Amino acid sequence: MQNVAENIRSYYEKLHPGEKKIADYVLSHQDSIVDATIQTLSEKIGISTASISRFTRHLGYPNFRDFLIALSASKKTERSDFFTEIEEDDESDQVVKKLFSAGVSALTATATNLKVKDLNKVVDWLVDSAKIGFFGIGGSSIVAFNAYHKFLRTNLNIVSHPDYDIQIMQAAHLTSDDLGIVISHSGRNQDTLLVENKLRENGSKIVAITAFPESPIAKNADIVLNSYSEEVNFREESMSSLVAQITIIDTLFTLVGHRLKQETDQVITSMRKVIEQTRVKK
């Protein structure tokens, strides 16, 4: 079941000013508008009913009635004690609860909205590609390196590097036989977009992992795996989105391991023997 609030936040940056006004009102009055008519909502916001209809269609709902049904369903499945705003007078236990709740919410929303057919297609590409590159800048480089670290346990040919200049050179070496997985929370990082454009220029298949499906990086990809997150104040970028993206990588790794069980088991067994030699003996 799709979470309407998360859907709105994901598309927010691409909404027109009038649509953002509607989005802001909906996000601030979720409880009170579930029984509203399109006319009453139009009067409260000061926006035409036609604009509200276009807004709901932009988000993927056929009409205003379906939008309200989805909103009502989302509210019923939300935890009543889930608040992500951290207040100045919050005690440590409250801060911990809110942060962990944000992580749980991000994982639940991401899992609900991931399409199995897209995951299976990405797994096909991972297995069939001659070379796979994982790319990410800043915080997203953590996810890219995590992917590199995990997929070293397979027999796939993978590349990744935290340095941007090396990333752009690696992208330049990929061809139409290869796959680039590009990670960006905002989907608007200019350097990451340059890497993606180089992949596109070379004819490589492109998968984007981002929290914003309408972002330039998402639109330039062949497949988008959307990570959802609850933004929390005191944090410039959502760490819960990072957790969701790492879990997407875990999912892809597990699906590949399941597909190539024998080959993966052989690599993992070999690696365990090597790593065991680095352990301090009791």
Contacts in CASP RR format, 6 or more apart in sequence:
PFRMAT RR
TARGET T0000
AUTHOR 0000-0000-0000
METHOD contacts of the structure
MODEL  1
MQNVAENIRSYYEKLHPGEKKIADYVLSHQDSIVDATIQTLSEKIGISTA
SISRFTRHLGYPNFRDFLIALSASKKTERSDFFTEIEEDDESDQVVKKLF
SAGVSALTATATNLKVKDLNKVVDWLVDSAKIGFFGIGGSSIVAFNAYHK
FLRTNLNIVSHPDYDIQIMQAAHLTSDDLGIVISHSGRNQDTLLVENKLR
ENGSKIVAITAFPESPIAKNADIVLNSYSEEVNFREESMSSLVAQITIID
TLFTLVGHRLKQETDQVITSMRKVIEQTRVKK
1 70 0 8 1.000
1 73 0 8 1.000
1 74 0 8 1.000
1 77 0 8 1.000
1 112 0 8 1.000
2 70 0 8 1.000
2 74 0 8 1.000
2 112 0 8 1.000
2 113 0 8 1.000
3 74 0 8 1.000
3 77 0 8 1.000
3 78 0 8 1.000
3 109 0 8 1.000
3 112 0 8 1.000
3 113 0 8 1.000
3 228 0 8 1.000
4 26 0 8 1.000
4 30 0 8 1.000
4 59 0 8 1.000
4 67 0 8 1.000
4 70 0 8 1.000
4 71 0 8 1.000
4 74 0 8 1.000
5 27 0 8 1.000
5 30 0 8 1.000
5 74 0 8 1.000
6 109 0 8 1.000
6 113 0 8 1.000
6 228 0 8 1.000
6 229 0 8 1.000
6 230 0 8 1.000
7 59 0 8 1.000
7 60 0 8 1.000
8 23 0 8 1.000
8 26 0 8 1.000
8 27 0 8 1.000
8 59 0 8 1.000
9 27 0 8 1.000
9 231 0 8 1.000
10 211 0 8 1.000
10 212 0 8 1.000
10 213 0 8 1.000
10 214 0 8 1.000
10 226 0 8 1.000
10 228 0 8 1.000
11 58 0 8 1.000
11 59 0 8 1.000
11 212 0 8 1.000
11 213 0 8 1.000
11 214 0 8 1.000
12 20 0 8 1.000
12 23 0 8 1.000
13 186 0 8 1.000
13 188 0 8 1.000
13 212 0 8 1.000
13 214 0 8 1.000
13 215 0 8 1.000
14 212 0 8 1.000
14 214 0 8 1.000
14 215 0 8 1.000
15 23 0 8 1.000
15 55 0 8 1.000
15 58 0 8 1.000
18 47 0 8 1.000
18 51 0 8 1.000
19 51 0 8 1.000
19 54 0 8 1.000
19 55 0 8 1.000
19 58 0 8 1.000
21 45 0 8 1.000
21 47 0 8 1.000
22 45 0 8 1.000
22 47 0 8 1.000
22 51 0 8 1.000
22 52 0 8 1.000
22 55 0 8 1.000
23 55 0 8 1.000
25 33 0 8 1.000
25 41 0 8 1.000
25 44 0 8 1.000
25 45 0 8 1.000
26 33 0 8 1.000
26 71 0 8 1.000
30 71 0 8 1.000
30 75 0 8 1.000
31 75 0 8 1.000
33 41 0 8 1.000
33 68 0 8 1.000
33 71 0 8 1.000
34 68 0 8 1.000
34 71 0 8 1.000
34 72 0 8 1.000
34 75 0 8 1.000
36 44 0 8 1.000
36 68 0 8 1.000
38 49 0 8 1.000
38 52 0 8 1.000
38 53 0 8 1.000
38 64 0 8 1.000
39 49 0 8 1.000
41 52 0 8 1.000
42 48 0 8 1.000
42 49 0 8 1.000
42 52 0 8 1.000
45 52 0 8 1.000
52 64 0 8 1.000
53 63 0 8 1.000
53 64 0 8 1.000
56 63 0 8 1.000
56 64 0 8 1.000
56 66 0 8 1.000
56 67 0 8 1.000
57 63 0 8 1.000
59 67 0 8 1.000
61 67 0 8 1.000
61 70 0 8 1.000
79 101 0 8 1.000
79 105 0 8 1.000
81 97 0 8 1.000
81 101 0 8 1.000
82 101 0 8 1.000
82 105 0 8 1.000
82 230 0 8 1.000
83 98 0 8 1.000
83 101 0 8 1.000
84 98 0 8 1.000
84 101 0 8 1.000
84 102 0 8 1.000
84 105 0 8 1.000
84 230 0 8 1.000
84 231 0 8 1.000
84 232 0 8 1.000
84 233 0 8 1.000
85 98 0 8 1.000
85 232 0 8 1.000
85 233 0 8 1.000
86 94 0 8 1.000
86 95 0 8 1.000
86 98 0 8 1.000
86 99 0 8 1.000
86 232 0 8 1.000
86 233 0 8 1.000
86 234 0 8 1.000
90 98 0 8 1.000
98 232 0 8 1.000
99 232 0 8 1.000
99 239 0 8 1.000
101 230 0 8 1.000
102 229 0 8 1.000
102 230 0 8 1.000
102 232 0 8 1.000
102 238 0 8 1.000
102 240 0 8 1.000
103 229 0 8 1.000
103 230 0 8 1.000
103 240 0 8 1.000
103 243 0 8 1.000
103 244 0 8 1.000
105 230 0 8 1.000
105 240 0 8 1.000
106 227 0 8 1.000
106 228 0 8 1.000
106 229 0 8 1.000
106 230 0 8 1.000
106 238 0 8 1.000
106 240 0 8 1.000
106 241 0 8 1.000
106 243 0 8 1.000
106 244 0 8 1.000
107 243 0 8 1.000
107 244 0 8 1.000
107 247 0 8 1.000
109 228 0 8 1.000
109 229 0 8 1.000
109 244 0 8 1.000
110 226 0 8 1.000
110 227 0 8 1.000
110 228 0 8 1.000
110 244 0 8 1.000
110 247 0 8 1.000
110 248 0 8 1.000
113 226 0 8 1.000
113 228 0 8 1.000
114 225 0 8 1.000
114 226 0 8 1.000
114 248 0 8 1.000
114 251 0 8 1.000
118 223 0 8 1.000
118 224 0 8 1.000
118 225 0 8 1.000
119 225 0 8 1.000
119 251 0 8 1.000
119 252 0 8 1.000
119 255 0 8 1.000
120 255 0 8 1.000
121 223 0 8 1.000
122 181 0 8 1.000
122 207 0 8 1.000
122 223 0 8 1.000
122 225 0 8 1.000
122 252 0 8 1.000
123 252 0 8 1.000
123 255 0 8 1.000
123 256 0 8 1.000
123 259 0 8 1.000
125 179 0 8 1.000
125 205 0 8 1.000
125 207 0 8 1.000
126 132 0 8 1.000
126 156 0 8 1.000
126 179 0 8 1.000
126 252 0 8 1.000
126 256 0 8 1.000
127 156 0 8 1.000
127 256 0 8 1.000
127 259 0 8 1.000
127 260 0 8 1.000
129 156 0 8 1.000
129 177 0 8 1.000
129 178 0 8 1.000
129 179 0 8 1.000
129 205 0 8 1.000
130 157 0 8 1.000
130 175 0 8 1.000
130 177 0 8 1.000
130 178 0 8 1.000
131 157 0 8 1.000
131 158 0 8 1.000
131 159 0 8 1.000
131 173 0 8 1.000
131 174 0 8 1.000
131 175 0 8 1.000
131 177 0 8 1.000
131 178 0 8 1.000
131 179 0 8 1.000
132 151 0 8 1.000
132 156 0 8 1.000
132 157 0 8 1.000
132 158 0 8 1.000
132 159 0 8 1.000
132 178 0 8 1.000
132 179 0 8 1.000
132 180 0 8 1.000
132 181 0 8 1.000
133 158 0 8 1.000
133 159 0 8 1.000
133 160 0 8 1.000
133 170 0 8 1.000
133 171 0 8 1.000
133 174 0 8 1.000
133 178 0 8 1.000
133 179 0 8 1.000
133 180 0 8 1.000
133 181 0 8 1.000
134 144 0 8 1.000
134 145 0 8 1.000
134 147 0 8 1.000
134 148 0 8 1.000
134 151 0 8 1.000
134 158 0 8 1.000
134 159 0 8 1.000
134 160 0 8 1.000
134 180 0 8 1.000
134 181 0 8 1.000
134 183 0 8 1.000
135 144 0 8 1.000
135 160 0 8 1.000
135 167 0 8 1.000
135 170 0 8 1.000
135 171 0 8 1.000
135 180 0 8 1.000
135 181 0 8 1.000
135 182 0 8 1.000
135 183 0 8 1.000
135 192 0 8 1.000
135 195 0 8 1.000
135 196 0 8 1.000
136 143 0 8 1.000
136 144 0 8 1.000
136 167 0 8 1.000
136 182 0 8 1.000
136 183 0 8 1.000
136 184 0 8 1.000
136 189 0 8 1.000
136 192 0 8 1.000
136 195 0 8 1.000
137 164 0 8 1.000
137 167 0 8 1.000
137 184 0 8 1.000
137 189 0 8 1.000
137 191 0 8 1.000
137 192 0 8 1.000
139 185 0 8 1.000
139 237 0 8 1.000
139 242 0 8 1.000
140 183 0 8 1.000
140 184 0 8 1.000
140 185 0 8 1.000
140 189 0 8 1.000
140 192 0 8 1.000
140 245 0 8 1.000
141 162 0 8 1.000
142 242 0 8 1.000
142 246 0 8 1.000
143 183 0 8 1.000
143 209 0 8 1.000
143 242 0 8 1.000
143 245 0 8 1.000
143 246 0 8 1.000
143 249 0 8 1.000
144 160 0 8 1.000
144 162 0 8 1.000
144 181 0 8 1.000
144 183 0 8 1.000
145 160 0 8 1.000
145 162 0 8 1.000
146 246 0 8 1.000
146 249 0 8 1.000
147 160 0 8 1.000
147 181 0 8 1.000
147 183 0 8 1.000
147 249 0 8 1.000
147 252 0 8 1.000
147 253 0 8 1.000
148 158 0 8 1.000
148 159 0 8 1.000
148 160 0 8 1.000
150 249 0 8 1.000
150 250 0 8 1.000
150 253 0 8 1.000
151 158 0 8 1.000
151 253 0 8 1.000
151 256 0 8 1.000
152 158 0 8 1.000
152 271 0 8 1.000
153 253 0 8 1.000
153 264 0 8 1.000
153 267 0 8 1.000
153 268 0 8 1.000
153 271 0 8 1.000
154 253 0 8 1.000
154 256 0 8 1.000
154 257 0 8 1.000
154 260 0 8 1.000
154 263 0 8 1.000
154 264 0 8 1.000
154 267 0 8 1.000
155 260 0 8 1.000
155 263 0 8 1.000
155 264 0 8 1.000
155 266 0 8 1.000
155 267 0 8 1.000
156 256 0 8 1.000
159 170 0 8 1.000
160 167 0 8 1.000
160 170 0 8 1.000
161 167 0 8 1.000
161 170 0 8 1.000
164 191 0 8 1.000
167 195 0 8 1.000
168 194 0 8 1.000
168 195 0 8 1.000
168 198 0 8 1.000
171 180 0 8 1.000
171 195 0 8 1.000
171 196 0 8 1.000
171 198 0 8 1.000
171 199 0 8 1.000
171 202 0 8 1.000
171 204 0 8 1.000
172 198 0 8 1.000
172 202 0 8 1.000
174 180 0 8 1.000
174 199 0 8 1.000
174 202 0 8 1.000
174 204 0 8 1.000
175 202 0 8 1.000
175 203 0 8 1.000
175 204 0 8 1.000
176 202 0 8 1.000
176 203 0 8 1.000
176 204 0 8 1.000
178 202 0 8 1.000
178 204 0 8 1.000
178 205 0 8 1.000
179 204 0 8 1.000
179 205 0 8 1.000
179 206 0 8 1.000
179 207 0 8 1.000
180 199 0 8 1.000
180 204 0 8 1.000
180 205 0 8 1.000
180 206 0 8 1.000
180 207 0 8 1.000
181 206 0 8 1.000
181 207 0 8 1.000
181 208 0 8 1.000
181 209 0 8 1.000
182 192 0 8 1.000
182 195 0 8 1.000
182 196 0 8 1.000
182 199 0 8 1.000
182 206 0 8 1.000
182 207 0 8 1.000
182 208 0 8 1.000
182 209 0 8 1.000
182 217 0 8 1.000
182 221 0 8 1.000
183 192 0 8 1.000
183 208 0 8 1.000
183 209 0 8 1.000
183 210 0 8 1.000
183 245 0 8 1.000
184 192 0 8 1.000
184 208 0 8 1.000
184 209 0 8 1.000
184 210 0 8 1.000
184 215 0 8 1.000
184 217 0 8 1.000
185 210 0 8 1.000
185 211 0 8 1.000
185 212 0 8 1.000
185 227 0 8 1.000
185 237 0 8 1.000
185 238 0 8 1.000
185 241 0 8 1.000
185 242 0 8 1.000
185 245 0 8 1.000
186 210 0 8 1.000
186 211 0 8 1.000
186 212 0 8 1.000
186 215 0 8 1.000
186 237 0 8 1.000
187 193 0 8 1.000
187 208 0 8 1.000
187 210 0 8 1.000
187 211 0 8 1.000
187 212 0 8 1.000
187 215 0 8 1.000
187 216 0 8 1.000
187 217 0 8 1.000
187 218 0 8 1.000
188 212 0 8 1.000
188 215 0 8 1.000
188 216 0 8 1.000
188 217 0 8 1.000
189 217 0 8 1.000
192 217 0 8 1.000
193 216 0 8 1.000
193 217 0 8 1.000
193 220 0 8 1.000
196 206 0 8 1.000
196 208 0 8 1.000
196 217 0 8 1.000
196 220 0 8 1.000
196 221 0 8 1.000
197 220 0 8 1.000
199 206 0 8 1.000
200 206 0 8 1.000
200 220 0 8 1.000
205 222 0 8 1.000
206 220 0 8 1.000
206 221 0 8 1.000
206 222 0 8 1.000
206 223 0 8 1.000
207 221 0 8 1.000
207 222 0 8 1.000
207 223 0 8 1.000
207 224 0 8 1.000
207 225 0 8 1.000
208 217 0 8 1.000
208 218 0 8 1.000
208 220 0 8 1.000
208 221 0 8 1.000
208 223 0 8 1.000
208 224 0 8 1.000
208 225 0 8 1.000
209 224 0 8 1.000
209 225 0 8 1.000
209 227 0 8 1.000
209 245 0 8 1.000
209 248 0 8 1.000
209 249 0 8 1.000
210 217 0 8 1.000
210 218 0 8 1.000
210 224 0 8 1.000
210 226 0 8 1.000
210 227 0 8 1.000
211 226 0 8 1.000
211 227 0 8 1.000
211 228 0 8 1.000
211 229 0 8 1.000
211 238 0 8 1.000
211 241 0 8 1.000
211 244 0 8 1.000
212 218 0 8 1.000
213 224 0 8 1.000
213 226 0 8 1.000
218 224 0 8 1.000
218 226 0 8 1.000
225 248 0 8 1.000
227 241 0 8 1.000
227 244 0 8 1.000
227 245 0 8 1.000
227 248 0 8 1.000
228 241 0 8 1.000
228 244 0 8 1.000
229 238 0 8 1.000
229 240 0 8 1.000
229 241 0 8 1.000
229 244 0 8 1.000
230 238 0 8 1.000
230 240 0 8 1.000
231 238 0 8 1.000
232 238 0 8 1.000
232 239 0 8 1.000
232 240 0 8 1.000
256 264 0 8 1.000
257 264 0 8 1.000
END
